């Protein structure tokens, strides 16, 4: 009697197709008008019900944010976004209550490739 082992992604609930050794991608149902998002811990969530082309585009965009976070340009928590436009500029603290996080005109969105 044979058996089939689950993939690591199946065991740990992430996408084998879109994850790499550098980042983890999870496919799940997201809110209206949200194709992807990155968590403060660096895990990328993408909308599960969209085309593979849109999934790749969403992953690329969120990976840009991941690298912004790794370079110390941007981070966020439940209360604020913290943005540094250049390595020697002061960190701008932007309260979540003052912005729409889906706004493509936010400075860290402009810096991320679309």
ROTOR-167210 format. One record per residue (C-alpha): residue in one letter; y, x, z. Coordinates in steps of 0.5 Angstrom, whole numbers, plus 500, padded with zeros to 3 digits. Each point is the difference from the previous one (the first is absolute). Layout:
AYXZ;...
This chain:
X500500500;X507503498;X507499503;X507502497;X505503504;X507498501;X505504497;X505503505;X505495498;X496494501;X498503507;X508501502;X503494496;X504504495;X500501493;X495505497;X504499493;X507501502;X499505506;X500507500;X499506505;X508500501;X501492501;X496494502;X501493496;X498494502;X500493496;X502494503;X504494500;X507501501;X506496500;X504497494;X503505496;X497506503;X496504496;X499506505;X502502506;X499507504;X499499508;X503505505;X493504500;X500501493;X495495498;X502496493;X498493500;X500497493;X500493497;X493498499;X501495495;X503504494;X499504494;X497507500;X506502497;X505497505;X495503505;X501507498;X508499499;X500497507;X496506503;X504505496;X507497503;X497500507;X497507500;X508502498;X501497507;X495504503;X503506498;X507498502;X497499507;X496507500;X506503497;X504497506;X505496495;X498493503;X496497505;X500493504;X497496506;X501493502;X507501501;X503505496;X500504493;X502507501;X503503493;X502507499;X503501493;X499507500;X497506504;X507501504;X503493500;X499496507;X495495501;X503493498;X497495505;X500493496;X498494505;X494496496;X504494502;X506502495;X496501494;X495497495;X494505500;X498497493;X507502497;X499505495;X508502501;X498504507;X501507499;X493502501;X497495495;X505503495;X497507501;X493497500;X498500492;X499493497;
